[in-house]
Amino acid sequence: MTIAANIRAARDKGGWTQQEAADRAGMKQPNWCDYEHGGRVPSVAVLRRIAKALKCEVIDLIGK
């Protein structure tokens, strides 16, 4: 799976909307949408924020 697919899977697992997840990560929903749909690749710093918001590890988002 791609980083985008892993972000979406982790968000779905937590039961959050894109807006809720973006709020938890301190970003705007359109940016979250870009990361989740593969329009943009998040930096390592952003991946850390996303992982913290989704209560998972960065490695879970990158893939094993």
C-alpha positions in Angstrom: 0.0 0.0 0.0 1.1 3.6 -0.6 1.5 6.2 2.1 -1.7 7.8 0.9 -3.6 4.5 1.3 -2.0 3.9 4.7 -3.1 7.3 5.9 -6.7 6.7 4.8 -6.7 3.2 6.3 -5.5 4.5 9.7 -8.0 7.3 9.6 -10.8 4.9 8.8 -9.7 2.6 11.6 -10.0 5.4 14.0 -13.4 6.4 12.7 -12.5 10.0 12.0 -13.6 12.2 9.1 -10.9 14.0 7.1 -11.9 17.2 8.9 -11.5 15.6 12.4 -8.2 14.1 11.5 -6.9 17.3 10.0 -8.0 19.2 13.1 -6.2 16.7 15.3 -3.0 17.1 13.2 -3.3 20.9 13.1 -3.7 21.3 9.4 -6.4 22.3 7.0 -8.7 19.6 5.5 -7.7 20.3 1.9 -4.1 19.5 2.7 -5.1 16.3 4.5 -7.2 15.4 1.4 -4.1 15.9 -0.8 -2.0 13.6 1.4 -4.7 11.0 1.6 -5.4 10.9 -2.1 -1.7 11.0 -3.2 -1.7 14.5 -4.6 1.1 15.5 -2.2 3.7 13.4 -0.3 4.0 14.6 3.3 7.4 15.5 4.7 8.8 13.6 7.6 7.6 16.4 10.0 4.1 16.2 8.6 4.1 12.4 8.8 5.0 12.7 12.5 2.0 15.0 13.0 -0.3 12.7 11.1 0.9 9.6 12.9 0.3 11.4 16.3 -3.2 12.5 15.2 -4.1 9.0 14.1 -2.5 7.3 17.2 -0.1 5.2 15.1 3.6 5.1 14.3 5.2 6.8 11.3 6.4 3.3 10.1 2.7 2.3 9.9 2.1 5.1 7.4 5.2 4.5 5.4 4.6 0.7 5.2 6.7 -2.2 6.2 
